[in-house]
Amino acid sequence: MTDASFTLVPIGWVSSPLVDRQAAPRQGDEGAPDCFLVFEEAVIPALAGVGPEADFLVLTWLHQAQRAVLQTHPRSDMSRPLEGVFNTRSPDRPNPIGLHRVRVLAVDGNRVQVANLEAIDGTPILDVKPVLGDISDR
């Protein structure tokens, strides 16, 4: 590893009924609830154009992750062979960046309601990006 380091500043936080990491669904399409992305006031102008029915990728910092984990049994299934974390969606990894595909349900000021977010309450938001459609729609 190099000596390079980065400073990430959260742009918001997840507000979710999920409070226990162990009870959270592994992926958004596995029963994750509707949640809110609550953005810092300073980034509200960045929400211009965000509206209902749009699909977005939310990048989060999985703040409860174990950063020393390099291998895991996929889905914590001990009958499956160990895999490198870069070949899994495990939250435990050297840089625990979460990637979540969500659908926007509503926007109200700095609060964006989304469907199918498996992140737990208080998870820092790093960035939000639209899901790209066909080249002709970009």
C-alpha positions in Angstrom: 0.0 0.0 0.0 1.1 3.5 -0.6 1.2 6.3 1.9 -1.6 8.2 0.1 -4.6 9.1 2.1 -7.9 10.8 1.4 -10.4 12.8 3.4 -14.0 12.1 2.8 -16.7 14.4 4.2 -20.2 13.1 4.6 -22.8 15.0 2.6 -25.6 13.6 4.7 -26.9 10.7 6.7 -29.3 7.8 6.3 -32.4 7.9 8.4 -33.8 4.4 8.6 -35.8 2.1 10.8 -32.9 -0.3 10.5 -30.7 0.1 13.6 -29.1 -3.3 14.0 -26.5 -4.3 11.4 -27.2 -8.0 11.9 -30.9 -7.6 11.3 -30.5 -5.5 8.1 -31.2 -7.2 4.7 -28.0 -8.1 2.8 -29.2 -6.2 -0.3 -31.9 -3.6 -1.0 -34.0 -6.0 -3.0 -34.2 -8.5 -0.1 -36.8 -6.6 2.0 -35.1 -3.3 2.7 -37.5 -0.6 4.0 -38.1 2.9 2.6 -35.7 5.3 4.2 -34.7 8.9 4.0 -31.4 10.4 2.8 -31.0 13.5 4.9 -28.5 15.9 3.3 -26.4 18.7 4.8 -27.9 22.2 4.1 -24.8 23.2 2.1 -25.4 20.5 -0.6 -29.1 21.2 -1.2 -28.4 22.9 -4.5 -26.9 19.6 -5.7 -30.4 18.0 -5.4 -31.7 20.1 -8.3 -33.4 17.8 -10.8 -33.7 14.9 -8.4 -37.3 13.7 -8.4 -39.7 10.8 -7.8 -39.3 7.6 -9.9 -35.7 8.2 -10.6 -33.1 5.5 -9.8 -29.9 6.5 -8.1 -26.7 4.9 -6.7 -26.0 6.0 -3.2 -22.4 5.6 -2.0 -22.1 5.3 1.8 -19.4 4.8 4.4 -20.2 1.6 6.2 -19.2 3.0 9.5 -19.7 -0.3 11.5 -17.6 -2.4 9.1 -14.4 -4.2 10.1 -11.7 -2.8 7.9 -9.1 -5.6 8.5 -11.2 -8.3 6.8 -9.7 -9.5 3.5 -11.6 -12.8 3.0 -15.0 -14.0 3.9 -17.5 -16.8 3.3 -20.1 -15.3 0.8 -23.3 -14.3 2.6 -21.7 -15.7 5.9 -22.4 -19.2 4.6 -19.7 -21.4 6.1 -20.4 -24.1 3.5 -19.2 -21.8 0.8 -15.4 -21.4 0.3 -13.6 -18.3 1.4 -13.5 -15.5 -1.2 -11.6 -12.3 -1.3 -13.8 -9.4 -0.2 -13.3 -7.7 -3.6 -15.3 -10.6 -5.1 -18.2 -10.1 -2.6 -20.6 -7.4 -1.5 -19.4 -7.9 2.1 -19.6 -4.6 4.2 -16.4 -5.7 5.9 -13.5 -4.6 3.7 -10.4 -2.3 3.8 -12.4 0.7 2.5 -16.0 0.1 3.5 -17.8 2.0 0.8 -21.4 0.9 0.4 -23.1 1.0 -3.0 -26.9 1.0 -3.0 -29.4 1.2 -5.9 -32.5 3.0 -4.8 -35.6 4.6 -6.3 -36.6 8.1 -5.3 -40.1 8.3 -3.8 -40.2 11.9 -2.7 -38.1 15.0 -2.2 -38.8 17.5 0.5 -36.0 20.1 1.0 -32.9 18.3 2.3 -34.8 15.0 2.8 -35.1 12.5 0.0 -37.3 9.4 0.6 -36.0 6.3 -1.2 -37.1 2.7 -1.6 -35.1 -0.4 -0.9 -32.1 1.0 1.1 -30.5 -1.6 3.4 -28.1 0.8 5.1 -28.6 1.3 8.8 -29.7 4.4 10.6 -26.9 7.0 10.9 -24.8 5.6 7.9 -22.9 8.5 6.4 -23.7 9.4 2.7 -20.6 10.1 0.5 -22.3 10.7 -2.9 -25.4 10.1 -5.0 -25.3 9.5 -8.7 -28.1 8.8 -11.2 -28.3 5.3 -12.8 -27.4 5.7 -16.4 -30.0 4.7 -19.0 -29.5 4.2 -22.7 -26.9 6.4 -24.4 -29.7 8.2 -26.2 -31.2 9.2 -22.9 -28.1 10.8 -21.4 
